[in-house]
Amino acid sequence: MNKKINDLLNVKNLLVLVLVLLICLPEGFAQQNAQFRALVFSKTTGFRHQSIPNGVVAMKKLAEKHRFSVYTTEDEREFTKEKLEKYDVIILVSTTGTIFNAEQKEAFEDFVRSGKGVVGIHSATDTEYEWPWYTGLIGGQFAFHPHQQTARLKVVDRSHPSTYHLQENWLMTDEWYAFKNFNEDVNVLVELDETSYEVGERNGQSMGMGTHPISWYHEYDGGRLFYTGLGHTDEAFEDEGFLLHVLGGIWYAALNRPF
């Protein structure tokens, strides 16, 4: 009996030791085998989406589950050439407004030109309206939206990692952006069916181009961009289909793997 008790105590002591070692490891040690490193940035100087905390938490959970590391911040001072060098992808979670000074813009541009990637979620298109380079990168600028409602999404390209899992028709409830100054050189992944929801009165709430892109990707100035207009609601960041959509975009932007 004493031997069994001693054995149990030894196992318990070993588990405690392992736990202590894990707690005391230097920061980042557990992420040494991460596939890539992501900077999650959610600064706003305009409208602030309620879903931002959910979005940041969702990025952390994706990182934990799919073996990449994340650093989250709302401090634009992270955008220096030296600091950005350690990241492979920048994830913009519903940023808004004018954020960066001239030096920070230059660092951002250098990051992309070095062959790295950017992911934009929802109001990343409601950001830096006076910066033409950024507008070309992100693919367009937010123009207007009707009230939140369910709409039909048409998946027009299922060959991209962000759409592998999606069917041709996808129902989602969100706030549906229309865009201006749209970069028609992007590769559209998902379109919004304007007949499936109330588009409203203002300007017909249509993009006026025959189609209504809502998610896209492209190569830009040496780097890569994935954007999705979804992500306004808290619930979006609990939706498995949407999270896999974002994960595929992150994977593409960070790694530039063939697909």
Beta strands, then each sheet from edge to edge (+ up, - down):
strand 1: 37-41
strand 2: 69-73
strand 3: 89-93
strand 4: 117-121
strand 5: 141-144
strand 6: 149-155
strand 7: 169-174
strand 8: 178-180
strand 9: 187-192
strand 10: 213-220
strand 11: 223-228
sheet 1: 2+ 1+ 3+ 4+ 11+ 10- 9+ 6- 7+
sheet 2: 5+ 8-
end
